[in-house]
């Protein structure tokens, strides 16, 4: 939700700055310019990206404003809990844990443990899944980044089209000023959408994807250590590096 606050502040800055400069909100309203910028930008990305990347990009776009950073402390607690369960009741108990797990990556790892797979097999399978998921997400991020590159160009195209119409009506000099001002709204739309929405969102998603990948890597290591029969304390010590300095200090305090 913090990202939505940033979008609101950006809109407030633009509208407020325009108002303080003597402009009116109606001067920034131009449906034709919006159609050229939004429609043209989407069309360019459809031409560039495969359908699956395009669909995944828009799913991630919504996820960027609802997701939070993974809690590594909670992940450590989960690993400890699974380790203690296995010591008391055996690997098979993790079948039930896998069914309750909402994270498909973790559920797969727990199921591999419950099936009695070797540590090497568990690491091999989960590493492939981890890398594949991260690459698919980053490919979708590149679609959003490309949108941020196309939008300003489409804004310039909209401005040029507006200026062509203005030049076609030179016989009416009293309308020239308003026509030129209206034409430049397309540039504002293109540059604004790219730099205040698309590019920041792509960077936010990239950071979230990398954070989730690191979190999954920690869980993968924990599951492998459980398969190796390591004790909860040894596992905690081996995974300590995944925690930030403050988290690590609080964990050992």
Backbone torsions as a table, in degrees:
resi	resn	phi	psi	omega
1	UNK	NA	-22.9	179.7
2	UNK	-62.1	-34.2	178.3
3	UNK	-64.4	-36.3	178.0
4	UNK	-63.9	-33.8	176.3
5	UNK	-62.9	-39.1	177.8
6	UNK	-62.2	-41.9	177.9
7	UNK	-62.5	-43.4	179.5
8	UNK	-62.4	-41.3	179.0
9	UNK	-65.3	-37.3	178.7
10	UNK	-63.8	-45.6	178.3
11	UNK	-62.9	-41.6	179.5
12	UNK	-62.5	-40.5	-179.5
13	UNK	-64.0	-43.3	-178.3
14	UNK	-69.1	-49.5	-178.2
15	UNK	-66.1	-42.1	179.4
16	UNK	-65.3	-42.0	178.2
17	UNK	-63.6	-40.1	177.6
18	UNK	-63.2	-40.8	-179.3
19	UNK	-67.5	-43.9	-180.0
20	UNK	-65.3	-26.0	177.6
21	UNK	-83.6	4.6	178.2
22	UNK	94.3	4.5	179.9
23	UNK	-85.2	169.7	178.6
24	UNK	-117.8	151.0	179.2
25	UNK	-60.1	-35.7	-178.8
26	UNK	-62.2	-25.0	-179.9
27	UNK	-69.5	-22.1	179.9
28	UNK	-93.6	-1.5	-178.7
29	UNK	-94.8	115.8	-178.8
30	UNK	-149.5	93.4	-178.1
31	UNK	-58.1	-35.5	179.7
32	UNK	-63.7	-44.8	178.3
33	UNK	-62.4	-41.8	179.0
34	UNK	-61.9	-40.8	-179.8
35	UNK	-64.4	-42.1	-179.8
36	UNK	-64.8	-47.0	-176.0
37	UNK	-69.5	-52.8	-176.5
38	UNK	-68.7	-49.8	-178.9
39	UNK	-62.8	-44.8	-179.6
40	UNK	-66.4	-39.2	179.3
41	UNK	-65.1	-45.3	177.9
42	UNK	-62.8	-41.6	180.0
43	UNK	-61.7	-42.1	179.8
44	UNK	-63.3	-39.6	-179.8
45	UNK	-71.5	-32.9	176.4
46	UNK	-64.5	-39.7	177.4
47	UNK	-63.6	-39.9	-174.8
48	UNK	-76.2	-47.0	-165.5
49	UNK	-98.8	144.4	169.8
50	UNK	-61.9	157.1	-175.9
51	UNK	-57.7	-42.8	-177.1
52	UNK	-64.4	-40.1	177.5
53	UNK	-65.0	-39.3	-179.7
54	UNK	-64.5	-46.2	179.7
55	UNK	-64.7	-41.8	180.0
56	UNK	-65.6	-35.8	179.3
57	UNK	-60.5	-42.3	-178.1
58	UNK	-76.1	-27.2	171.8
59	UNK	-66.4	-42.4	178.9
60	UNK	-67.6	-31.3	179.1
61	UNK	-60.0	-46.0	176.8
62	UNK	-68.0	-37.7	-179.6
63	UNK	-62.1	-32.4	-177.6
64	UNK	-59.7	-29.6	-175.9
65	UNK	-103.5	6.9	175.8
66	UNK	-124.8	-20.5	-175.8
67	UNK	-81.0	157.3	173.7
68	UNK	-126.0	164.2	179.0
69	UNK	-65.4	140.5	179.1
70	UNK	-63.3	145.0	-179.7
71	UNK	-93.0	104.4	-177.2
72	UNK	-67.6	-29.7	176.9
73	UNK	-64.2	-43.7	177.4
74	UNK	-62.8	-38.3	177.5
75	UNK	-61.7	-41.9	177.4
76	UNK	-62.6	-40.2	178.7
77	UNK	-64.5	-39.6	178.8
78	UNK	-63.2	-44.2	179.5
79	UNK	-61.3	-43.5	178.8
80	UNK	-61.9	-42.9	179.4
81	UNK	-61.7	-43.7	178.7
82	UNK	-64.0	-39.6	-179.4
83	UNK	-62.6	-44.3	179.3
84	UNK	-66.2	-38.5	177.1
85	UNK	-60.7	-45.1	-179.1
86	UNK	-63.0	-39.5	-179.0
87	UNK	-67.2	-32.0	-178.3
88	UNK	-85.2	-39.2	-168.4
89	UNK	-127.1	-0.5	177.4
90	UNK	91.6	167.6	-175.6
91	UNK	-61.5	-32.4	-172.9
92	UNK	-61.1	-23.3	-179.3
93	UNK	-63.7	-22.2	-177.6
94	UNK	-73.2	-11.8	174.5
95	UNK	-60.5	-43.8	177.7
96	UNK	-65.7	-38.3	177.5
97	UNK	-64.5	-37.4	179.4
98	UNK	-64.5	-39.0	-180.0
99	UNK	-67.5	-30.0	-178.9
100	UNK	-83.4	-15.8	-173.8
101	UNK	-77.7	126.2	-179.8
102	UNK	-82.2	-21.9	179.4
103	UNK	-83.7	114.8	-175.2
104	UNK	-61.1	-36.6	180.0
105	UNK	-63.0	-47.5	-179.2
106	UNK	-66.9	-41.6	179.4
107	UNK	-59.2	-40.9	178.5
108	UNK	-63.7	-42.5	178.6
109	UNK	-63.4	-42.8	178.4
110	UNK	-63.8	-38.6	179.4
111	UNK	-66.4	-39.0	176.4
112	UNK	-61.4	-40.5	176.7
113	UNK	-63.7	-46.3	-179.3
114	UNK	-61.9	-31.6	179.5
115	UNK	-78.0	-3.9	177.6
116	UNK	79.8	23.4	179.3
117	UNK	-67.8	153.8	-179.8
118	UNK	-73.5	157.6	177.3
119	UNK	-55.3	-37.3	-179.4
120	UNK	-65.2	-42.9	179.0
121	UNK	-65.4	-43.4	-179.4
122	UNK	-60.2	-47.7	-179.9
123	UNK	-63.6	-42.3	-178.2
124	UNK	-62.5	-47.2	-178.5
125	UNK	-65.1	-46.5	-176.3
126	UNK	-70.9	-33.2	177.4
127	UNK	-63.5	-42.0	178.3
128	UNK	-62.1	-45.0	179.8
129	UNK	-64.6	-41.3	-179.5
130	UNK	-61.7	-48.9	-178.7
131	UNK	-65.4	-42.1	-178.8
132	UNK	-63.6	-44.3	179.7
133	UNK	-62.7	-43.8	-178.9
134	UNK	-65.1	-41.5	-179.5
135	UNK	-65.8	-40.1	177.7
136	UNK	-63.0	-42.3	180.0
137	UNK	-66.8	-42.0	-179.6
138	UNK	-68.7	-30.9	174.7
139	UNK	-64.5	-40.1	177.2
140	UNK	-67.3	-35.9	176.9
141	UNK	-60.6	-37.8	179.4
142	UNK	-64.5	-27.9	174.8
143	UNK	-64.2	-44.9	180.0
144	UNK	-67.1	-38.4	176.5
145	UNK	-62.0	-38.2	178.9
146	UNK	-67.6	-34.2	174.5
147	UNK	-59.1	-41.4	178.0
148	UNK	-65.4	-24.0	175.8
149	UNK	-82.5	-34.3	-178.0
150	UNK	-77.1	-34.3	-172.3
151	UNK	-57.3	-48.2	178.8
152	UNK	-60.9	-36.9	179.0
153	UNK	-64.7	-42.2	176.9
154	UNK	-65.7	-32.2	175.3
155	UNK	-63.2	-40.6	177.5
156	UNK	-65.8	-40.5	177.5
157	UNK	-60.2	-43.6	178.0
158	UNK	-61.6	-39.8	178.1
159	UNK	-64.2	-43.6	179.6
160	UNK	-62.8	-42.2	177.9
161	UNK	-61.5	-40.0	178.1
162	UNK	-65.0	-40.1	179.2
163	UNK	-67.8	-33.7	175.9
164	UNK	-60.8	-42.5	179.1
165	UNK	-65.9	-38.1	178.3
166	UNK	-63.6	-45.3	-178.7
167	UNK	-66.2	-25.6	178.4
168	UNK	-74.2	-12.6	-178.9
169	UNK	-118.1	39.9	179.8
170	UNK	-65.2	-17.5	178.8
171	UNK	-69.9	-11.8	179.4
172	UNK	-118.4	75.7	-174.1
173	UNK	-61.1	-24.5	-178.4
174	UNK	-68.2	-17.3	-179.2
175	UNK	-99.2	-3.2	-174.0
176	UNK	-63.0	-47.1	-176.9
177	UNK	-59.3	-48.9	-179.7
178	UNK	-64.4	-39.0	-179.3
179	UNK	-65.1	-41.9	179.1
180	UNK	-65.9	-42.9	179.0
181	UNK	-60.6	-43.0	179.3
182	UNK	-64.0	-37.8	-178.7
183	UNK	-61.4	-35.9	-176.4
184	UNK	-77.3	-7.1	176.0
185	UNK	-61.5	-34.4	178.6
186	UNK	-58.7	-41.4	178.9
187	UNK	-64.2	-40.8	177.4
188	UNK	-60.3	-45.6	179.7
189	UNK	-60.1	-48.9	-176.4
190	UNK	-63.5	-50.3	-178.9
191	UNK	-67.3	-40.1	-179.1
192	UNK	-65.4	-48.1	-179.7
193	UNK	-61.9	-40.1	-178.7
194	UNK	-66.8	-49.3	-169.7
195	UNK	-91.7	-15.9	179.3
196	UNK	-108.1	-10.2	-178.4
197	UNK	-132.1	-61.7	-169.3
198	UNK	-68.2	-53.1	-177.4
199	UNK	-66.8	-45.1	175.9
200	UNK	-60.9	-38.1	179.2
201	UNK	-66.1	-41.6	177.8
202	UNK	-60.2	-42.7	178.8
203	UNK	-66.0	-36.6	178.3
204	UNK	-65.3	-44.8	179.1
205	UNK	-62.6	-41.9	180.0
206	UNK	-58.5	-43.3	179.4
207	UNK	-66.1	-41.2	178.7
208	UNK	-64.4	-41.4	179.7
209	UNK	-63.5	-44.2	180.0
210	UNK	-66.3	-38.0	177.2
211	UNK	-65.4	-41.1	178.8
212	UNK	-66.7	-37.9	178.6
213	UNK	-63.6	-41.0	178.6
214	UNK	-66.0	-38.7	177.9
215	UNK	-62.9	-45.1	178.3
216	UNK	-65.0	-34.5	177.8
217	UNK	-64.0	-39.8	176.9
218	UNK	-62.9	-45.3	179.5
219	UNK	-63.8	-39.3	177.9
220	UNK	-60.4	-46.5	178.5
221	UNK	-60.7	-42.0	179.3
222	UNK	-61.3	-42.9	179.2
223	UNK	-65.4	-38.3	177.7
224	UNK	-64.4	-41.7	179.3
225	UNK	-65.2	-36.4	175.5
226	UNK	-62.6	-43.1	178.7
227	UNK	-62.6	-30.4	178.4
228	UNK	-78.9	-8.1	179.3
229	UNK	84.1	20.0	179.4
230	UNK	-69.3	152.3	178.5
231	UNK	-77.8	158.1	179.0
232	UNK	-55.5	-38.7	-178.3
233	UNK	-69.2	-41.0	177.8
234	UNK	-64.5	-41.3	178.6
235	UNK	-61.9	-43.5	179.6
236	UNK	-59.6	-44.6	-179.1
237	UNK	-64.8	-38.3	-177.6
238	UNK	-73.5	-24.8	-179.4
239	UNK	-97.1	0.1	-174.6
240	UNK	-56.9	-33.1	-176.9
241	UNK	-64.4	-19.6	178.8
242	UNK	-74.6	-18.8	-178.9
243	UNK	-85.6	148.9	173.1
244	UNK	-67.2	166.9	-177.0
245	UNK	-58.3	-43.2	-178.6
246	UNK	-66.8	-42.9	179.9
247	UNK	-63.8	-42.0	-179.2
248	UNK	-63.0	-40.6	179.9
249	UNK	-64.7	-42.9	180.0
250	UNK	-67.6	-31.2	-179.0
251	UNK	-70.5	-36.2	-176.8
252	UNK	-90.7	-9.9	-177.7
253	UNK	-70.2	NA	NA
